[in-house]
Amino acid sequence: MSCRRVDPGHRVLERPRPLAARNLDDFAGFNAFRGTAFPPEPCASCERREVDFGGCRCQAFLLTGDARAVDPVCHLSPAHGLVAALAGVQEDKAYDYRR
């Protein structure tokens, strides 16, 4: 039972969480975006805020440069035009599979 702490009576006292999970739970950068308190409008008053939690922070950062921005994929986002423009781009080239 190397992954658990066991007392002399052979009872499991706790199961330590992996270091990576502890670090993510304690990292202020991630905690800033947990729950529904952080998103700006229109997310703050959106009826879907408990479903999508303000959208994807990675997409927001990639497309707007601000992880706190409204997810541009959402049609209510002021930056949604970026996604619409990208969706309209068509390149006639073979897909390059990553390995």
OpenMM code with the backbone's topology and positions (N, CA, C; nanometers):
from openmm import Vec3, app, unit

residues = "MET SER CYS ARG ARG VAL ASP PRO GLY HIS ARG VAL LEU GLU ARG PRO ARG PRO LEU ALA ALA ARG ASN LEU ASP ASP PHE ALA GLY PHE ASN ALA PHE ARG GLY THR ALA PHE PRO PRO GLU PRO CYS ALA SER CYS GLU ARG ARG GLU VAL ASP PHE GLY GLY CYS ARG CYS GLN ALA PHE LEU LEU THR GLY ASP ALA ARG ALA VAL ASP PRO VAL CYS HIS LEU SER PRO ALA HIS GLY LEU VAL ALA ALA LEU ALA GLY VAL GLN GLU ASP LYS ALA TYR ASP TYR ARG ARG".split()
positions = [
    Vec3(0.0833, -0.1186, 0.0000),
    Vec3(0.0000, 0.0000, 0.0000),
    Vec3(0.0874, 0.1245, 0.0000),
    Vec3(0.1739, 0.1356, -0.0950),
    Vec3(0.2683, 0.2457, -0.0985),
    Vec3(0.2024, 0.3800, -0.1298),
    Vec3(0.0855, 0.3802, -0.1868),
    Vec3(0.0223, 0.5064, -0.2229),
    Vec3(-0.0695, 0.5595, -0.1130),
    Vec3(-0.0768, 0.4912, -0.0014),
    Vec3(-0.1645, 0.5339, 0.1076),
    Vec3(-0.0886, 0.5328, 0.2388),
    Vec3(-0.1379, 0.6119, 0.3315),
    Vec3(-0.0827, 0.6070, 0.4664),
    Vec3(-0.1680, 0.5116, 0.5477),
    Vec3(-0.1028, 0.4223, 0.6164),
    Vec3(-0.1730, 0.3215, 0.6940),
    Vec3(-0.1230, 0.3283, 0.8376),
    Vec3(-0.2163, 0.3295, 0.9332),
    Vec3(-0.1746, 0.3308, 1.0741),
    Vec3(-0.1414, 0.1882, 1.1169),
    Vec3(-0.0889, 0.1702, 1.2397),
    Vec3(-0.0510, 0.0352, 1.2851),
    Vec3(-0.1661, -0.0646, 1.2822),
    Vec3(-0.2915, -0.0174, 1.2898),
    Vec3(-0.4058, -0.1082, 1.2832),
    Vec3(-0.4468, -0.1390, 1.1407),
    Vec3(-0.3664, -0.0977, 1.0444),
    Vec3(-0.3894, -0.1217, 0.9018),
    Vec3(-0.5134, -0.0514, 0.8477),
    Vec3(-0.5464, 0.0628, 0.9067),
    Vec3(-0.6556, 0.1434, 0.8529),
    Vec3(-0.5963, 0.2497, 0.7596),
    Vec3(-0.6624, 0.2722, 0.6497),
    Vec3(-0.6158, 0.3751, 0.5563),
    Vec3(-0.6508, 0.5111, 0.6157),
    Vec3(-0.5496, 0.5945, 0.6348),
    Vec3(-0.5714, 0.7263, 0.6929),
    Vec3(-0.6026, 0.8305, 0.5865),
    Vec3(-0.5315, 0.8274, 0.4781),
    Vec3(-0.5565, 0.9219, 0.3702),
    Vec3(-0.4910, 0.8698, 0.2442),
    Vec3(-0.5373, 0.9218, 0.1361),
    Vec3(-0.4742, 0.8911, 0.0079),
    Vec3(-0.4202, 1.0229, -0.0454),
    Vec3(-0.2891, 1.0421, -0.0414),
    Vec3(-0.2335, 1.1692, -0.0863),
    Vec3(-0.2682, 1.1965, -0.2317),
    Vec3(-0.2998, 1.3205, -0.2587),
    Vec3(-0.3292, 1.3600, -0.3963),
    Vec3(-0.1989, 1.3823, -0.4704),
    Vec3(-0.1970, 1.3558, -0.5988),
    Vec3(-0.0750, 1.3796, -0.6764),
    Vec3(-0.0330, 1.5263, -0.6667),
    Vec3(0.0944, 1.5498, -0.6751),
    Vec3(0.1480, 1.6846, -0.6630),
    Vec3(0.0873, 1.7779, -0.7664),
    Vec3(0.0699, 1.7313, -0.8883),
    Vec3(0.0146, 1.8172, -0.9927),
    Vec3(-0.1256, 1.8645, -0.9564),
    Vec3(-0.2092, 1.7772, -0.9033),
    Vec3(-0.3455, 1.8148, -0.8654),
    Vec3(-0.3436, 1.9161, -0.7519),
    Vec3(-0.2560, 1.8979, -0.6554),
    Vec3(-0.2464, 1.9942, -0.5446),
    Vec3(-0.2039, 2.1301, -0.5967),
    Vec3(-0.1082, 2.1322, -0.6884),
    Vec3(-0.0604, 2.2592, -0.7422),
    Vec3(-0.1688, 2.3313, -0.8208),
    Vec3(-0.2475, 2.2584, -0.8981),
    Vec3(-0.3540, 2.3225, -0.9757),
    Vec3(-0.4625, 2.3778, -0.8852),
    Vec3(-0.4929, 2.3077, -0.7765),
    Vec3(-0.5954, 2.3555, -0.6845),
    Vec3(-0.5510, 2.4798, -0.6097),
    Vec3(-0.4214, 2.4943, -0.5873),
    Vec3(-0.3701, 2.6059, -0.5093),
    Vec3(-0.3183, 2.7209, -0.5945),
    Vec3(-0.3224, 2.7086, -0.7251),
    Vec3(-0.2654, 2.8086, -0.8146),
    Vec3(-0.3645, 2.9226, -0.8385),
    Vec3(-0.3275, 3.0416, -0.7977),
    Vec3(-0.4172, 3.1574, -0.8086),
    Vec3(-0.4607, 3.1838, -0.9522),
    Vec3(-0.3739, 3.1537, -1.0488),
    Vec3(-0.4083, 3.1747, -1.1889),
    Vec3(-0.5275, 3.0925, -1.2344),
    Vec3(-0.5415, 2.9718, -1.1805),
    Vec3(-0.6574, 2.8889, -1.2132),
    Vec3(-0.7771, 2.9247, -1.1249),
    Vec3(-0.7517, 2.9503, -0.9991),
    Vec3(-0.8608, 2.9821, -0.9070),
    Vec3(-0.9340, 3.1089, -0.9468),
    Vec3(-0.8668, 3.1993, -1.0138),
    Vec3(-0.9312, 3.3234, -1.0575),
    Vec3(-1.0463, 3.2968, -1.1547),
    Vec3(-1.0430, 3.1819, -1.2220),
    Vec3(-1.1446, 3.1513, -1.3230),
    Vec3(-1.2395, 3.0393, -1.2821),
    Vec3(-1.2398, 3.0008, -1.1568),
    Vec3(-1.3320, 2.8957, -1.1109),
    Vec3(-1.4672, 2.9574, -1.0760),
    Vec3(-1.5718, 2.8808, -1.0977),
    Vec3(-1.7054, 2.9270, -1.0616),
    Vec3(-1.7618, 3.0269, -1.1611),
    Vec3(-1.8567, 3.1068, -1.1154),
    Vec3(-1.9254, 3.2003, -1.2049),
    Vec3(-1.9108, 3.3452, -1.1611),
    Vec3(-1.8201, 3.3735, -1.0684),
    Vec3(-1.8054, 3.5104, -1.0194),
    Vec3(-1.7171, 3.5972, -1.1089),
    Vec3(-1.6291, 3.5367, -1.1894),
    Vec3(-1.5303, 3.6140, -1.2641),
    Vec3(-1.5768, 3.6715, -1.3971),
    Vec3(-1.6696, 3.6096, -1.4692),
    Vec3(-1.6903, 3.6545, -1.6069),
    Vec3(-1.7497, 3.7955, -1.6158),
    Vec3(-1.7068, 3.8694, -1.7189),
    Vec3(-1.7655, 4.0003, -1.7448),
    Vec3(-1.9013, 3.9854, -1.8141),
    Vec3(-1.9679, 4.0943, -1.8364),
    Vec3(-2.0895, 4.0910, -1.9186),
    Vec3(-2.0483, 4.0605, -2.0616),
    Vec3(-2.1247, 3.9900, -2.1370),
    Vec3(-2.2598, 3.9433, -2.1129),
    Vec3(-2.2681, 3.8125, -2.0350),
    Vec3(-2.1527, 3.7526, -2.0012),
    Vec3(-2.1529, 3.6243, -1.9301),
    Vec3(-2.2141, 3.6349, -1.7904),
    Vec3(-2.1867, 3.7437, -1.7212),
    Vec3(-2.2298, 3.7580, -1.5821),
    Vec3(-2.3810, 3.7453, -1.5665),
    Vec3(-2.4549, 3.7893, -1.6657),
    Vec3(-2.6010, 3.7818, -1.6560),
    Vec3(-2.6617, 3.6796, -1.7517),
    Vec3(-2.5775, 3.5999, -1.8153),
    Vec3(-2.6263, 3.5014, -1.9126),
    Vec3(-2.6919, 3.3831, -1.8416),
    Vec3(-2.7980, 3.3327, -1.8996),
    Vec3(-2.8686, 3.2186, -1.8399),
    Vec3(-2.7873, 3.0894, -1.8500),
    Vec3(-2.6837, 3.0856, -1.9330),
    Vec3(-2.6006, 2.9659, -1.9486),
    Vec3(-2.4741, 2.9689, -1.8621),
    Vec3(-2.4562, 3.0702, -1.7777),
    Vec3(-2.3312, 3.0836, -1.7006),
    Vec3(-2.3069, 2.9655, -1.6076),
    Vec3(-2.4109, 2.8983, -1.5605),
    Vec3(-2.3944, 2.7803, -1.4750),
    Vec3(-2.3700, 2.6541, -1.5582),
    Vec3(-2.3810, 2.6664, -1.6897),
    Vec3(-2.3598, 2.5527, -1.7799),
    Vec3(-2.2194, 2.5573, -1.8410),
    Vec3(-2.1823, 2.6735, -1.8952),
    Vec3(-2.0519, 2.6812, -1.9632),
    Vec3(-1.9472, 2.7623, -1.8871),
    Vec3(-1.9848, 2.8188, -1.7724),
    Vec3(-1.8911, 2.8887, -1.6837),
    Vec3(-1.8088, 2.9955, -1.7550),
    Vec3(-1.8709, 3.0648, -1.8476),
    Vec3(-1.8012, 3.1741, -1.9154),
    Vec3(-1.7185, 3.1321, -2.0349),
    Vec3(-1.7309, 3.0092, -2.0762),
    Vec3(-1.6602, 2.9647, -2.1956),
    Vec3(-1.5163, 2.9244, -2.1692),
    Vec3(-1.4403, 2.9171, -2.2747),
    Vec3(-1.3028, 2.8670, -2.2698),
    Vec3(-1.2035, 2.9816, -2.2533),
    Vec3(-1.1251, 2.9746, -2.1477),
    Vec3(-1.0232, 3.0775, -2.1211),
    Vec3(-0.9101, 3.0706, -2.2224),
    Vec3(-0.8789, 2.9500, -2.2701),
    Vec3(-0.7717, 2.9354, -2.3691),
    Vec3(-0.8106, 3.0008, -2.5010),
    Vec3(-0.9346, 2.9797, -2.5455),
    Vec3(-0.9804, 3.0434, -2.6693),
    Vec3(-0.9830, 3.1945, -2.6534),
    Vec3(-1.0309, 3.2412, -2.5398),
    Vec3(-1.0356, 3.3849, -2.5155),
    Vec3(-0.8950, 3.4442, -2.5236),
    Vec3(-0.7982, 3.3786, -2.4604),
    Vec3(-0.6616, 3.4296, -2.4603),
    Vec3(-0.6008, 3.4239, -2.5999),
    Vec3(-0.6187, 3.3128, -2.6685),
    Vec3(-0.5601, 3.2958, -2.8012),
    Vec3(-0.6115, 3.4006, -2.9000),
    Vec3(-0.7411, 3.4249, -2.8976),
    Vec3(-0.8009, 3.5127, -2.9976),
    Vec3(-0.8056, 3.6605, -2.9586),
    Vec3(-0.8040, 3.6893, -2.8289),
    Vec3(-0.8136, 3.8302, -2.7871),
    Vec3(-0.6902, 3.8798, -2.7130),
    Vec3(-0.6081, 3.7859, -2.6655),
    Vec3(-0.4925, 3.8241, -2.5855),
    Vec3(-0.5250, 3.8469, -2.4390),
    Vec3(-0.6498, 3.8202, -2.3991),
    Vec3(-0.6938, 3.8403, -2.2610),
    Vec3(-0.7747, 3.7201, -2.2156),
    Vec3(-0.7235, 3.6448, -2.1198),
    Vec3(-0.7929, 3.5261, -2.0703),
    Vec3(-0.9217, 3.5620, -1.9973),
    Vec3(-0.9367, 3.6877, -1.9541),
    Vec3(-1.0589, 3.7305, -1.8839),
    Vec3(-1.1688, 3.7734, -1.9795),
    Vec3(-1.1375, 3.7820, -2.1077),
    Vec3(-1.2355, 3.8263, -2.2071),
    Vec3(-1.3458, 3.7223, -2.2246),
    Vec3(-1.4567, 3.7665, -2.2799),
    Vec3(-1.5659, 3.6756, -2.3143),
    Vec3(-1.5152, 3.5820, -2.4238),
    Vec3(-1.5461, 3.4537, -2.4116),
    Vec3(-1.5034, 3.3553, -2.5107),
    Vec3(-1.5548, 3.3983, -2.6478),
    Vec3(-1.4651, 3.4240, -2.7446),
    Vec3(-1.5076, 3.4711, -2.8766),
    Vec3(-1.5952, 3.3739, -2.9536),
    Vec3(-1.5994, 3.2480, -2.9146),
    Vec3(-1.6864, 3.1525, -2.9828),
    Vec3(-1.8332, 3.1821, -2.9534),
    Vec3(-1.8606, 3.2422, -2.8387),
    Vec3(-1.9985, 3.2770, -2.8032),
    Vec3(-2.0500, 3.3872, -2.8947),
    Vec3(-2.1715, 3.3714, -2.9423),
    Vec3(-2.2285, 3.4718, -3.0325),
    Vec3(-2.2543, 3.6058, -2.9621),
    Vec3(-2.2527, 3.6087, -2.8296),
    Vec3(-2.2721, 3.7323, -2.7554),
    Vec3(-2.1419, 3.8089, -2.7322),
    Vec3(-2.0296, 3.7474, -2.7639),
    Vec3(-1.8990, 3.8091, -2.7413),
    Vec3(-1.8749, 3.9251, -2.8374),
    Vec3(-1.8191, 4.0362, -2.7868),
    Vec3(-1.7824, 4.1455, -2.8761),
    Vec3(-1.6771, 4.1042, -2.9796),
    Vec3(-1.6014, 3.9983, -2.9517),
    Vec3(-1.4969, 3.9515, -3.0429),
    Vec3(-1.5427, 3.8352, -3.1304),
    Vec3(-1.6719, 3.8081, -3.1343),
    Vec3(-1.7215, 3.6932, -3.2117),
    Vec3(-1.6896, 3.7064, -3.3601),
    Vec3(-1.6759, 3.8261, -3.4082),
    Vec3(-1.6414, 3.8475, -3.5493),
    Vec3(-1.5091, 3.7825, -3.5873),
    Vec3(-1.4161, 3.7718, -3.4920),
    Vec3(-1.2892, 3.7041, -3.5178),
    Vec3(-1.3123, 3.5579, -3.5534),
    Vec3(-1.3996, 3.4942, -3.4786),
    Vec3(-1.4285, 3.3523, -3.5028),
    Vec3(-1.5028, 3.3360, -3.6344),
    Vec3(-1.5979, 3.4230, -3.6609),
    Vec3(-1.6725, 3.4161, -3.7866),
    Vec3(-1.5782, 3.4341, -3.9056),
    Vec3(-1.4829, 3.5247, -3.8937),
    Vec3(-1.3875, 3.5471, -4.0024),
    Vec3(-1.2978, 3.4246, -4.0220),
    Vec3(-1.2512, 3.3668, -3.9130),
    Vec3(-1.1668, 3.2484, -3.9236),
    Vec3(-1.2432, 3.1299, -3.9819),
    Vec3(-1.3708, 3.1184, -3.9474),
    Vec3(-1.4520, 3.0079, -3.9991),
    Vec3(-1.4722, 3.0202, -4.1494),
    Vec3(-1.4651, 3.1418, -4.2010),
    Vec3(-1.4844, 3.1628, -4.3437),
    Vec3(-1.3597, 3.1396, -4.4273),
    Vec3(-1.2462, 3.1222, -4.3633),
    Vec3(-1.1208, 3.1007, -4.4362),
    Vec3(-1.1146, 2.9563, -4.4831),
    Vec3(-1.0863, 2.9390, -4.6089),
    Vec3(-1.0725, 2.8044, -4.6628),
    Vec3(-0.9395, 2.7959, -4.7344),
    Vec3(-0.8620, 2.6994, -4.6972),
    Vec3(-0.7334, 2.6767, -4.7624),
    Vec3(-0.7375, 2.5410, -4.8298),
    Vec3(-0.7055, 2.5397, -4.9560),
    Vec3(-0.7050, 2.4139, -5.0308),
    Vec3(-0.5672, 2.3506, -5.0239),
    Vec3(-0.5381, 2.2903, -4.9108),
    Vec3(-0.4124, 2.2180, -4.8972),
    Vec3(-0.4371, 2.0927, -4.8155),
    Vec3(-0.3511, 1.9979, -4.8342),
    Vec3(-0.3648, 1.8703, -4.7643),
    Vec3(-0.3468, 1.8918, -4.6141),
    Vec3(-0.4218, 1.8130, -4.5387),
    Vec3(-0.4087, 1.8206, -4.3941),
    Vec3(-0.2781, 1.7547, -4.3520),
    Vec3(-0.2037, 1.8199, -4.2674),
    Vec3(-0.0759, 1.7687, -4.2199),
    Vec3(-0.0960, 1.7077, -4.0809),
    Vec3(-0.0977, 1.5765, -4.0723),
    Vec3(-0.1179, 1.5073, -3.9444),
    Vec3(0.0051, 1.5221, -3.8582),
    Vec3(-0.0153, 1.5542, -3.7325),
    Vec3(0.0975, 1.5602, -3.6387),
    Vec3(0.1278, 1.4204, -3.5881),
    Vec3(0.2515, 1.3959, -3.5577),
    Vec3(0.2903, 1.2652, -3.5046),
    Vec3(0.3532, 1.2817, -3.3712),
] * unit.nanometer
topology = app.Topology()
chain = topology.addChain("A")
for resn in residues:
    res = topology.addResidue(resn, chain)
    for name in ("N", "CA", "C"):
        topology.addAtom(name, app.Element.getBySymbol(name[0]), res)
